[in-house]
């Protein structure tokens, strides 16, 4: 049986890239134009070539993470390949299913922690974005076995104290995000010197 897992909730996306000290100094003086420069590099009219920035997606070599904030109300939907609904609820309702008297079985597991305070000395560009998204994970093939919800685990990444669902695990196999649908309502670009 092939199944598809979808979650929806408040989404979080962040990326961090490094820049030179000279580029940092230039954009610190032109910070009001930073967002436009990172979204539309071709609009950097009047910017000397040595200070021009690429699109923000190219400034994410240090960190690039997208997912749903686990502390928000996260809905869960699981369907078969034929579109049959196997399960629909929210993550809070799953806590009872995942709690076992013999072993404290957690719904989620932090797999990566990142804090901007841990960045090494240097100059950085940061993009933080927030919105609401439907996130679809890679197809799970259970073979001839029935789907067992207690074998599902949500893998999270903690970014500056925000824990987001970034992957899932089913019967020990990890599955990544295959599709994201939705909009970012708030987007912030900033500079950081460490």
FIPA-50325 format. One line per field, with one value per residue (C-alpha): residue number from 1; y, x, z; residue in three letters. Coordinates in Angstrom, 1 decimal, padded with zeros to 4 digits. Example, Ala and Ser with C-alpha at 12.3 -4.5 7.8 and 13.67 -1.06 7.14 Angstrom:
2
seq: (1  2) $
Y: (-004.5  -001.1) $
X: (012.3  013.7) $
Z: (007.8  007.1) $
type: (ALA  SER) $
//
This chain:
194
seq: (1  2  3  4  5  6  7  8  9  10  11  12  13  14  15  16  17  18  19  20  21  22  23  24  25  26  27  28  29  30  31  32  33  34  35  36  37  38  39  40  41  42  43  44  45  46  47  48  49  50  51  52  53  54  55  56  57  58  59  60  61  62  63  64  65  66  67  68  69  70  71  72  73  74  75  76  77  78  79  80  81  82  83  84  85  86  87  88  89  90  91  92  93  94  95  96  97  98  99  100  101  102  103  104  105  106  107  108  109  110  111  112  113  114  115  116  117  118  119  120  121  122  123  124  125  126  127  128  129  130  131  132  133  134  135  136  137  138  139  140  141  142  143  144  145  146  147  148  149  150  151  152  153  154  155  156  157  158  159  160  161  162  163  164  165  166  167  168  169  170  171  172  173  174  175  176  177  178  179  180  181  182  183  184  185  186  187  188  189  190  191  192  193  194) $
Y: (000.0  003.5  006.3  010.0  012.2  015.9  018.4  022.0  024.8  027.9  027.6  028.9  029.3  030.6  030.8  032.1  032.9  034.5  037.8  039.7  042.5  045.1  043.9  043.9  047.5  048.7  047.1  048.2  051.7  050.8  048.4  049.8  048.5  045.1  043.1  044.4  043.6  040.0  039.3  041.0  041.2  042.8  045.8  046.8  049.9  052.2  049.5  049.2  045.7  044.7  045.1  043.5  040.6  037.4  036.3  035.2  031.5  031.7  033.1  030.0  027.9  027.9  027.1  026.6  025.1  025.0  023.4  023.7  025.1  022.2  024.5  025.8  023.9  021.4  019.3  015.9  014.0  010.6  009.2  006.1  006.3  005.9  008.9  007.0  008.9  006.8  009.4  013.0  015.0  017.4  016.6  017.4  014.6  012.2  012.6  009.9  007.5  008.0  007.7  004.2  003.2  001.0  003.5  007.2  007.3  010.8  012.1  014.1  014.0  016.9  015.9  019.2  022.3  025.6  029.0  032.1  032.7  029.8  031.3  031.8  035.3  036.8  038.7  037.2  037.7  036.2  035.6  034.7  034.1  033.1  032.0  029.0  026.0  022.5  020.3  016.9  014.2  011.6  008.6  005.7  002.2  -000.1  -003.2  -005.6  -004.3  -002.1  001.5  001.7  005.3  004.5  003.8  007.4  010.0  013.6  014.7  018.3  020.9  023.5  026.9  029.6  028.0  027.4  023.7  022.8  019.6  019.0  015.2  012.2  008.7  005.6  002.2  003.5  004.9  008.7  010.6  014.2  017.0  016.5  019.5  022.7  024.8  028.1  031.6  033.5  036.4  038.0  038.0  039.7  040.2  041.3  041.6  040.1  040.7  038.3) $
X: (000.0  001.3  000.4  000.8  001.3  000.3  000.6  -000.6  000.2  002.1  005.3  008.8  011.6  015.1  018.3  021.7  024.6  028.0  029.2  032.4  033.1  033.1  029.7  028.3  029.5  027.9  024.5  024.6  024.4  021.7  019.7  016.4  017.1  018.3  015.0  014.5  018.1  017.9  014.5  015.3  019.0  018.4  016.9  020.1  020.5  023.2  024.8  028.5  029.3  031.5  028.5  025.7  023.9  022.5  018.9  018.4  018.2  021.9  022.8  021.9  025.0  025.1  021.5  018.3  015.4  011.6  008.9  005.8  006.1  005.3  003.9  001.2  -002.0  -000.7  -003.3  -002.4  -004.0  -003.0  -004.3  -003.8  -002.7  -006.4  -007.3  -008.9  -008.6  -006.8  -006.4  -007.3  -006.7  -004.2  -000.9  -002.3  -004.8  -002.0  -000.3  -002.6  -001.9  001.9  002.0  002.7  002.7  005.8  007.8  007.5  007.0  007.4  005.6  008.6  012.3  014.8  017.4  019.2  019.7  020.9  021.4  022.6  024.7  026.9  027.9  031.7  033.2  032.1  029.3  026.0  022.8  019.7  016.2  013.3  009.9  006.5  003.2  000.9  001.6  000.5  003.5  003.5  006.1  007.5  005.3  005.5  005.3  004.1  004.1  001.4  001.3  -001.5  -000.6  000.2  000.0  002.1  005.0  004.9  007.4  007.9  011.5  012.1  014.8  015.2  016.2  016.8  014.3  011.6  011.0  009.8  008.8  011.2  010.9  008.9  009.9  007.8  008.9  012.5  012.7  013.0  011.0  011.6  009.3  008.2  006.0  005.1  002.0  001.1  002.3  004.8  002.9  005.9  009.5  012.4  016.0  018.7  022.5  024.4  028.0  029.6) $
Z: (000.0  -000.8  001.5  001.6  004.6  004.6  007.4  007.5  009.9  010.6  008.6  009.2  006.7  007.4  005.4  006.3  004.0  004.5  002.9  003.0  005.4  002.6  001.3  004.8  005.4  002.1  002.8  006.5  005.0  002.5  004.7  003.6  000.1  001.3  000.8  -002.7  -003.6  -002.3  -004.0  -007.3  -008.0  -011.4  -009.7  -008.0  -010.2  -008.9  -006.8  -007.6  -009.1  -006.2  -003.7  -005.8  -004.1  -005.6  -005.1  -001.4  -002.4  -003.3  000.1  002.1  002.2  006.0  006.7  004.7  006.6  005.9  007.9  010.1  013.6  015.9  018.6  016.2  015.5  013.0  011.1  009.8  006.9  005.6  002.4  000.2  -003.4  -004.4  -002.3  000.6  003.8  006.5  009.2  009.8  013.0  014.5  016.2  019.7  019.3  018.5  021.9  023.5  020.7  021.1  024.9  026.1  029.8  029.2  027.3  026.9  023.1  021.8  018.8  017.6  017.7  017.4  014.8  014.4  016.6  015.4  017.2  015.5  018.6  017.6  014.3  013.9  013.5  010.2  008.3  007.4  005.5  007.1  005.7  008.0  006.6  008.2  006.7  006.4  004.3  003.3  003.4  001.5  002.3  000.0  -000.6  001.9  000.5  003.3  001.0  002.0  005.6  006.9  007.9  011.6  012.9  016.0  013.7  012.4  013.9  013.2  012.9  013.8  013.6  016.3  014.9  017.4  019.8  017.1  016.6  013.1  011.4  008.6  007.9  009.0  009.8  009.3  010.6  010.9  007.4  006.9  004.4  003.3  002.0  -001.6  -002.1  -000.3  -001.0  000.5  001.0  003.2  004.7  006.5  005.2  006.9  005.6  008.0  008.4  011.2  012.2  014.7) $
type: (UNK  UNK  UNK  UNK  UNK  UNK  UNK  UNK  UNK  UNK  UNK  UNK  UNK  UNK  UNK  UNK  UNK  UNK  UNK  UNK  UNK  UNK  UNK  UNK  UNK  UNK  UNK  UNK  UNK  UNK  UNK  UNK  UNK  UNK  UNK  UNK  UNK  UNK  UNK  UNK  UNK  UNK  UNK  UNK  UNK  UNK  UNK  UNK  UNK  UNK  UNK  UNK  UNK  UNK  UNK  UNK  UNK  UNK  UNK  UNK  UNK  UNK  UNK  UNK  UNK  UNK  UNK  UNK  UNK  UNK  UNK  UNK  UNK  UNK  UNK  UNK  UNK  UNK  UNK  UNK  UNK  UNK  UNK  UNK  UNK  UNK  UNK  UNK  UNK  UNK  UNK  UNK  UNK  UNK  UNK  UNK  UNK  UNK  UNK  UNK  UNK  UNK  UNK  UNK  UNK  UNK  UNK  UNK  UNK  UNK  UNK  UNK  UNK  UNK  UNK  UNK  UNK  UNK  UNK  UNK  UNK  UNK  UNK  UNK  UNK  UNK  UNK  UNK  UNK  UNK  UNK  UNK  UNK  UNK  UNK  UNK  UNK  UNK  UNK  UNK  UNK  UNK  UNK  UNK  UNK  UNK  UNK  UNK  UNK  UNK  UNK  UNK  UNK  UNK  UNK  UNK  UNK  UNK  UNK  UNK  UNK  UNK  UNK  UNK  UNK  UNK  UNK  UNK  UNK  UNK  UNK  UNK  UNK  UNK  UNK  UNK  UNK  UNK  UNK  UNK  UNK  UNK  UNK  UNK  UNK  UNK  UNK  UNK  UNK  UNK  UNK  UNK  UNK  UNK) $
//
